[in-house]
Amino acid sequence: MTIALLLLVAYLLGSLSGSLLLGRLRGVDIRTQGSGNAGGTNALRTQGWKFALGTVLVDLGKGVLAVWLALRFGGDVAWLPHAAAGAAVLGHVWPVFHGFRGGKGAGTLVGALLLLWPVSVLVVIGTWLLVLTASGYVGLSTILAGFSLVPLALLTDAPPERLVFAVAAALFLVYTHRSNLARLRAGTESRFERVRIWARLRRSGA
């Protein structure tokens, strides 16, 4: 019962979407604007950096809290914090409080990793920044950042539950970013040209 309750609470926490809660205070639903996604990137594009920052903080926080509760009250069940992290991410993507239409799960995943696997956050963010500044594609950066968890788990001899979680998280990010991949193949994916510092450096050195 305790395990089931903790997983339910983790899912409900995940269902508290930062952009949608803040959007209600502003009288907007960002799912009707921009890309239609309830995540930080669309919040930045449509509502500005302050709104986006609030969105990210809420989404990170609920991932942290879900894992903390599992660690605090879950006893010695090794897989439970990973399952709670997964439940929070599922809640973010399919939030019960918002018609099961949420974001793509990356922010909540990073929040969970802050407690679950702190060193991985440096690898994930480093990979994300490297790909973003090279390509300008946020979706691609997020997918490859997620996949960086898999070699990290293998190289550090991670326990089975961590390796399974890394693989599942990477594949899930591919699923939630499938529309980004489709637009990349079609050549219609939005690109942040301003952050492509490597391209600018190549042009300036040419």
C-alpha positions in Angstrom: 0.0 0.0 0.0 2.8 2.4 0.8 4.5 1.8 -2.5 1.2 2.2 -4.4 0.5 5.4 -2.5 3.9 6.9 -3.2 3.6 6.1 -6.9 0.2 7.7 -7.0 1.4 10.8 -5.3 4.4 11.0 -7.7 2.0 10.8 -10.6 -0.3 13.5 -9.1 2.7 15.8 -8.5 3.7 15.3 -12.1 0.3 16.3 -13.1 0.8 19.8 -11.7 2.0 21.4 -14.9 4.0 24.5 -14.3 3.1 26.3 -17.5 -0.6 25.5 -17.2 -0.9 26.5 -13.6 1.0 29.8 -14.2 -1.0 30.2 -17.4 -4.3 30.2 -15.4 -3.0 33.1 -13.4 -2.2 35.0 -16.6 -5.4 33.8 -18.3 -3.7 31.9 -21.1 -3.3 28.3 -22.1 0.0 27.9 -24.0 -1.3 24.6 -25.5 -3.2 26.9 -27.8 -0.1 28.9 -28.8 3.2 28.3 -30.5 4.0 24.6 -30.8 1.0 23.7 -28.6 3.3 22.0 -26.0 3.0 22.7 -22.3 6.7 22.8 -21.7 9.4 25.3 -21.0 10.5 25.9 -24.6 7.0 26.8 -25.8 6.6 28.9 -22.6 9.7 30.9 -23.5 8.7 31.4 -27.1 5.1 32.5 -26.4 5.2 34.1 -22.9 8.8 35.3 -22.3 11.6 34.3 -20.0 10.0 35.0 -16.7 7.1 32.8 -17.4 9.4 30.1 -18.8 11.6 30.3 -15.7 8.6 29.8 -13.4 7.5 26.9 -15.6 10.9 25.2 -15.3 11.1 25.7 -11.6 7.7 24.1 -11.0 8.5 21.2 -13.3 11.9 20.6 -11.7 10.5 20.9 -8.2 7.8 18.2 -8.7 10.5 15.8 -9.9 12.6 16.5 -6.9 9.7 16.1 -4.5 8.5 12.8 -6.0 11.9 11.2 -5.6 12.4 12.7 -2.1 9.1 11.2 -0.9 10.1 7.8 -2.3 13.5 7.9 -0.7 12.0 9.2 2.6 9.1 6.8 3.0 9.9 3.9 0.6 12.1 2.0 2.9 14.8 -0.1 1.3 13.0 -0.7 -2.0 15.8 0.1 -4.4 13.7 0.5 -7.5 11.0 2.7 -5.9 12.7 6.1 -6.4 13.3 5.3 -10.0 9.6 4.3 -10.4 8.5 7.4 -8.6 10.6 9.5 -11.0 9.0 7.7 -13.9 5.5 8.2 -12.5 6.1 12.0 -12.1 7.3 12.2 -15.7 4.2 10.3 -16.9 2.1 12.7 -14.9 3.8 15.7 -16.6 3.1 14.2 -20.0 -0.4 13.0 -19.3 -1.6 15.3 -16.4 -4.9 14.2 -14.9 -5.6 17.8 -13.8 -5.2 19.2 -17.3 -7.1 16.8 -19.6 -4.1 14.5 -20.0 -2.4 17.0 -22.3 1.0 18.1 -20.9 4.6 18.6 -21.8 7.3 16.3 -22.9 8.8 15.3 -19.6 12.4 16.6 -19.8 12.2 19.2 -17.0 10.6 16.8 -14.6 13.1 14.1 -15.5 16.0 16.5 -14.7 14.4 17.4 -11.4 14.1 13.8 -10.4 17.7 13.2 -11.4 18.9 15.9 -9.1 18.2 13.5 -6.2 18.2 10.2 -7.9 21.5 10.5 -9.8 23.1 13.9 -9.2 26.2 13.4 -11.4 24.0 12.6 -14.4 22.6 16.1 -14.3 26.0 17.5 -15.3 26.3 15.0 -18.2 22.7 15.7 -19.3 23.0 19.4 -19.2 26.4 19.4 -20.8 25.2 17.2 -23.7 22.1 19.4 -24.1 24.2 22.6 -24.3 26.7 21.1 -26.6 24.1 19.8 -29.1 22.0 23.0 -28.8 24.9 25.4 -29.5 26.0 23.2 -32.4 22.7 22.6 -34.0 20.2 25.1 -32.6 17.5 22.4 -32.3 16.0 22.1 -28.8 14.2 18.8 -29.4 17.3 17.1 -30.8 19.4 18.4 -27.9 16.9 17.0 -25.4 16.8 13.6 -27.1 20.6 13.2 -27.2 20.9 14.5 -23.7 18.5 11.7 -22.6 20.5 9.1 -24.4 23.7 10.3 -22.6 22.3 8.6 -19.5 22.8 5.1 -21.1 26.6 5.2 -21.6 26.9 6.9 -18.3 25.1 4.1 -16.6 27.2 1.5 -18.4 30.5 3.3 -17.7 29.8 3.7 -14.0 28.6 0.1 -13.5 25.2 1.4 -12.4 22.9 -1.0 -10.6 20.2 -2.7 -12.8 17.4 -0.4 -11.8 19.4 2.6 -12.8 20.4 1.2 -16.1 16.8 0.2 -16.9 15.7 3.7 -15.9 18.3 5.3 -18.1 17.2 3.2 -21.2 13.5 3.8 -20.5 14.0 7.6 -20.0 16.0 7.8 -23.3 13.4 5.9 -25.3 10.5 7.9 -23.6 12.1 11.2 -24.7 12.3 9.9 -28.2 8.6 9.1 -28.0 7.5 12.5 -26.6 9.7 14.3 -29.1 8.5 12.2 -32.1 6.9 15.3 -33.7 10.3 17.1 -33.5 12.0 14.2 -35.2 9.3 14.3 -37.9 9.9 18.0 -38.5 13.6 17.5 -38.6 13.2 14.9 -41.3 10.9 17.3 -43.2 13.3 20.2 -42.7 10.6 22.3 -40.9 11.8 22.1 -37.3 12.2 25.5 -35.5 15.8 26.5 -34.9 17.4 28.9 -32.4 20.0 30.5 -34.7 21.1 32.9 -31.9 22.6 30.0 -29.8 24.6 28.4 -32.7 27.9 29.7 -31.4 30.0 27.0 -33.1 28.6 28.0 -36.5 29.3 31.7 -35.9 32.9 30.8 -34.8 33.4 28.8 -38.0 32.2 31.7 -40.1 34.3 34.2 -38.3 37.4 32.1 -38.7 36.8 31.4 -42.3 
